[in-house]
Amino acid sequence: MRIKLASFLLALAICLGGSAAQAQKLSGAATIALKSGETVELGELYWVVNCRSLLKTTPEVEMLDGPPQITASIKDAMVLPRWHGCAKKVSGGMLSITAKEIDDPSFTRLTLRVLYKTKDGDRKRSHIVNLQLIP
């Protein structure tokens, strides 16, 4: 019984290890294709409790890892927190990324960290996106 379990675990480790080394793609993360000069809105950002915003200011974004041709920004916006079942819009922001001039096609991962300044203190959340860059 132990030999069968050990061989199963070894086979599983080989399968998982082999698939993880194929590319930089992160499974489960959104994949977005961008051409030179394009801007894509990734989504709404907010921090609510009982459908009331706890944000003191518009969230801020920091690019932790990604290609130099990409910039990330957040525009101040009134957003509808659908995930929480809210009926009215609250203050928040819209996260977007912009591609500058892209010379060569590539596939890479973009890691963003969003800072939420709330009434309960600062909160940081990370967002990972797979990027297909096309000239």
ROPA-221005 format. One record per residue (C-alpha): x, y, z. Coordinates in nm, 4 decimals, padded with zeros to 6 digits, always signed. Layout:
# ROPA-221005
<pt><x>X</x><y>Y</y><z>Z</z></pt>
...
# end
This chain:
# ROPA-221005
<pt><x>+00.0000</x><y>+00.0000</y><z>+00.0000</z></pt>
<pt><x>+00.2821</x><y>+00.2437</y><z>+00.0843</z></pt>
<pt><x>+00.4610</x><y>+00.1683</y><z>-00.2408</z></pt>
<pt><x>+00.1464</x><y>+00.2389</y><z>-00.4455</z></pt>
<pt><x>+00.0884</x><y>+00.5672</y><z>-00.2597</z></pt>
<pt><x>+00.4521</x><y>+00.6732</y><z>-00.3005</z></pt>
<pt><x>+00.4520</x><y>+00.5956</y><z>-00.6730</z></pt>
<pt><x>+00.1216</x><y>+00.7833</y><z>-00.7154</z></pt>
<pt><x>+00.2603</x><y>+01.0900</y><z>-00.5360</z></pt>
<pt><x>+00.5787</x><y>+01.0763</y><z>-00.7457</z></pt>
<pt><x>+00.3778</x><y>+01.0558</y><z>-01.0681</z></pt>
<pt><x>+00.1595</x><y>+01.3464</y><z>-00.9532</z></pt>
<pt><x>+00.4662</x><y>+01.5577</y><z>-00.8690</z></pt>
<pt><x>+00.6189</x><y>+01.4868</y><z>-01.2105</z></pt>
<pt><x>+00.2938</x><y>+01.5817</y><z>-01.3878</z></pt>
<pt><x>+00.2490</x><y>+01.9020</y><z>-01.1907</z></pt>
<pt><x>+00.6133</x><y>+01.9977</y><z>-01.2159</z></pt>
<pt><x>+00.6178</x><y>+01.9432</y><z>-01.5905</z></pt>
<pt><x>+00.3104</x><y>+02.1537</y><z>-01.6577</z></pt>
<pt><x>+00.4263</x><y>+02.4451</y><z>-01.4422</z></pt>
<pt><x>+00.7480</x><y>+02.4858</y><z>-01.6416</z></pt>
<pt><x>+00.5821</x><y>+02.5231</y><z>-01.9844</z></pt>
<pt><x>+00.5148</x><y>+02.8970</y><z>-01.9786</z></pt>
<pt><x>+00.4737</x><y>+03.1972</y><z>-01.7548</z></pt>
<pt><x>+00.0961</x><y>+03.1763</y><z>-01.7851</z></pt>
<pt><x>-00.0821</x><y>+03.1701</y><z>-01.4523</z></pt>
<pt><x>-00.3856</x><y>+02.9466</y><z>-01.4761</z></pt>
<pt><x>-00.6973</x><y>+03.1003</y><z>-01.3298</z></pt>
<pt><x>-00.5842</x><y>+03.4567</y><z>-01.4047</z></pt>
<pt><x>-00.7450</x><y>+03.6605</y><z>-01.6814</z></pt>
<pt><x>-00.5610</x><y>+03.6806</y><z>-02.0140</z></pt>
<pt><x>-00.5735</x><y>+04.0129</y><z>-02.1988</z></pt>
<pt><x>-00.4356</x><y>+04.0954</y><z>-02.5432</z></pt>
<pt><x>-00.3082</x><y>+04.4487</y><z>-02.6047</z></pt>
<pt><x>-00.1839</x><y>+04.6235</y><z>-02.9171</z></pt>
<pt><x>+00.0382</x><y>+04.9313</y><z>-02.9233</z></pt>
<pt><x>-00.1427</x><y>+05.2357</y><z>-02.7830</z></pt>
<pt><x>-00.4472</x><y>+05.0459</y><z>-02.6510</z></pt>
<pt><x>-00.6065</x><y>+05.0937</y><z>-02.3095</z></pt>
<pt><x>-00.8153</x><y>+04.8256</y><z>-02.1361</z></pt>
<pt><x>-01.0284</x><y>+04.8707</y><z>-01.8259</z></pt>
<pt><x>-00.9686</x><y>+04.5763</y><z>-01.5940</z></pt>
<pt><x>-01.2466</x><y>+04.6464</y><z>-01.3476</z></pt>
<pt><x>-01.4029</x><y>+04.8488</y><z>-01.0720</z></pt>
<pt><x>-01.2308</x><y>+04.8954</y><z>-00.7365</z></pt>
<pt><x>-01.4125</x><y>+04.9664</y><z>-00.4117</z></pt>
<pt><x>-01.4123</x><y>+04.8822</y><z>-00.0401</z></pt>
<pt><x>-01.7586</x><y>+04.8555</y><z>+00.1139</z></pt>
<pt><x>-01.9259</x><y>+04.7377</y><z>+00.4324</z></pt>
<pt><x>-02.3058</x><y>+04.7171</y><z>+00.4321</z></pt>
<pt><x>-02.3056</x><y>+04.8850</y><z>+00.0869</z></pt>
<pt><x>-02.1278</x><y>+05.1955</y><z>+00.2213</z></pt>
<pt><x>-01.7840</x><y>+05.2920</y><z>+00.1007</z></pt>
<pt><x>-01.5050</x><y>+05.2957</y><z>+00.3578</z></pt>
<pt><x>-01.2585</x><y>+05.4624</y><z>+00.1196</z></pt>
<pt><x>-01.1031</x><y>+05.7923</y><z>+00.2227</z></pt>
<pt><x>-00.9385</x><y>+05.8482</y><z>-00.1186</z></pt>
<pt><x>-00.9305</x><y>+05.6902</y><z>-00.4627</z></pt>
<pt><x>-00.7336</x><y>+05.3608</y><z>-00.4549</z></pt>
<pt><x>-00.3734</x><y>+05.3711</y><z>-00.5786</z></pt>
<pt><x>-00.2006</x><y>+05.1150</y><z>-00.8013</z></pt>
<pt><x>+00.1613</x><y>+04.9997</y><z>-00.8066</z></pt>
<pt><x>+00.3108</x><y>+04.7771</y><z>-01.0753</z></pt>
<pt><x>+00.5182</x><y>+04.5088</y><z>-00.9006</z></pt>
<pt><x>+00.6108</x><y>+04.2994</y><z>-01.2034</z></pt>
<pt><x>+00.5511</x><y>+04.3401</y><z>-01.5736</z></pt>
<pt><x>+00.6842</x><y>+04.4723</y><z>-01.9013</z></pt>
<pt><x>+00.8089</x><y>+04.8326</y><z>-01.9219</z></pt>
<pt><x>+00.5702</x><y>+04.9067</y><z>-02.2125</z></pt>
<pt><x>+00.2685</x><y>+04.8790</y><z>-01.9800</z></pt>
<pt><x>+00.1378</x><y>+05.1430</y><z>-01.7396</z></pt>
<pt><x>-00.1425</x><y>+05.1034</y><z>-01.4867</z></pt>
<pt><x>-00.3724</x><y>+05.3745</y><z>-01.3548</z></pt>
<pt><x>-00.6910</x><y>+05.4240</y><z>-01.1546</z></pt>
<pt><x>-00.9532</x><y>+05.6861</y><z>-01.2396</z></pt>
<pt><x>-01.1860</x><y>+05.8148</y><z>-00.9715</z></pt>
<pt><x>-01.5348</x><y>+05.6793</y><z>-01.0402</z></pt>
<pt><x>-01.8687</x><y>+05.5958</y><z>-00.8862</z></pt>
<pt><x>-01.9019</x><y>+05.2170</y><z>-00.9062</z></pt>
<pt><x>-02.1752</x><y>+04.9665</y><z>-00.8338</z></pt>
<pt><x>-02.0584</x><y>+04.6878</y><z>-00.5964</z></pt>
<pt><x>-02.2598</x><y>+04.4087</y><z>-00.7620</z></pt>
<pt><x>-02.0671</x><y>+04.1379</y><z>-00.5769</z></pt>
<pt><x>-02.2132</x><y>+04.2667</y><z>-00.2500</z></pt>
<pt><x>-02.5652</x><y>+04.3089</y><z>-00.3885</z></pt>
<pt><x>-02.5687</x><y>+04.6851</y><z>-00.3467</z></pt>
<pt><x>-02.8355</x><y>+04.8922</y><z>-00.5226</z></pt>
<pt><x>-02.6557</x><y>+05.2292</y><z>-00.5259</z></pt>
<pt><x>-02.3181</x><y>+05.3362</y><z>-00.6575</z></pt>
<pt><x>-02.0371</x><y>+05.4159</y><z>-00.4142</z></pt>
<pt><x>-01.7085</x><y>+05.6031</y><z>-00.4497</z></pt>
<pt><x>-01.4251</x><y>+05.3941</y><z>-00.5885</z></pt>
<pt><x>-01.2151</x><y>+05.3733</y><z>-00.9004</z></pt>
<pt><x>-01.1689</x><y>+05.2101</y><z>-01.2404</z></pt>
<pt><x>-00.8435</x><y>+05.0161</y><z>-01.2917</z></pt>
<pt><x>-00.7004</x><y>+05.0320</y><z>-01.6433</z></pt>
<pt><x>-00.3767</x><y>+04.9384</y><z>-01.8177</z></pt>
<pt><x>-00.2242</x><y>+05.1075</y><z>-02.1227</z></pt>
<pt><x>+00.0282</x><y>+04.9719</y><z>-02.3713</z></pt>
<pt><x>+00.2897</x><y>+05.2070</y><z>-02.5111</z></pt>
<pt><x>+00.4749</x><y>+05.1208</y><z>-02.8334</z></pt>
<pt><x>+00.5237</x><y>+04.7423</y><z>-02.8567</z></pt>
<pt><x>+00.8075</x><y>+04.6290</y><z>-03.0845</z></pt>
<pt><x>+00.7947</x><y>+04.2492</y><z>-03.0516</z></pt>
<pt><x>+00.5076</x><y>+04.0126</y><z>-02.9690</z></pt>
<pt><x>+00.5322</x><y>+03.8570</y><z>-02.6239</z></pt>
<pt><x>+00.3383</x><y>+03.6781</y><z>-02.3542</z></pt>
<pt><x>+00.4034</x><y>+03.7842</y><z>-01.9960</z></pt>
<pt><x>+00.2492</x><y>+03.8187</y><z>-01.6533</z></pt>
<pt><x>+00.1539</x><y>+04.1506</y><z>-01.4946</z></pt>
<pt><x>+00.1374</x><y>+04.1831</y><z>-01.1157</z></pt>
<pt><x>-00.0391</x><y>+04.4872</y><z>-00.9713</z></pt>
<pt><x>-00.0867</x><y>+04.5876</y><z>-00.6088</z></pt>
<pt><x>-00.3768</x><y>+04.8141</y><z>-00.5183</z></pt>
<pt><x>-00.3654</x><y>+05.0260</y><z>-00.2018</z></pt>
<pt><x>-00.7012</x><y>+05.1043</y><z>-00.0451</z></pt>
<pt><x>-00.6908</x><y>+05.3851</y><z>+00.2143</z></pt>
<pt><x>-00.9955</x><y>+05.3098</y><z>+00.4286</z></pt>
<pt><x>-01.1402</x><y>+05.4431</y><z>+00.7514</z></pt>
<pt><x>-01.0201</x><y>+05.1199</y><z>+00.9160</z></pt>
<pt><x>-00.6626</x><y>+05.1591</y><z>+00.7886</z></pt>
<pt><x>-00.4669</x><y>+05.0817</y><z>+00.4736</z></pt>
<pt><x>-00.5404</x><y>+04.7597</y><z>+00.2841</z></pt>
<pt><x>-00.3347</x><y>+04.6107</y><z>-00.0004</z></pt>
<pt><x>-00.4568</x><y>+04.3576</y><z>-00.2552</z></pt>
<pt><x>-00.2721</x><y>+04.2048</y><z>-00.5505</z></pt>
<pt><x>-00.4084</x><y>+04.1383</y><z>-00.8975</z></pt>
<pt><x>-00.2357</x><y>+03.9173</y><z>-01.1554</z></pt>
<pt><x>-00.3106</x><y>+03.9321</y><z>-01.5278</z></pt>
<pt><x>-00.1641</x><y>+03.7335</y><z>-01.8173</z></pt>
<pt><x>-00.0734</x><y>+03.9717</y><z>-02.1017</z></pt>
<pt><x>-00.0428</x><y>+03.8977</y><z>-02.4714</z></pt>
<pt><x>+00.1390</x><y>+04.1958</y><z>-02.6252</z></pt>
<pt><x>+00.0995</x><y>+04.2429</y><z>-03.0001</z></pt>
<pt><x>+00.2787</x><y>+04.5105</y><z>-03.2092</z></pt>
# end
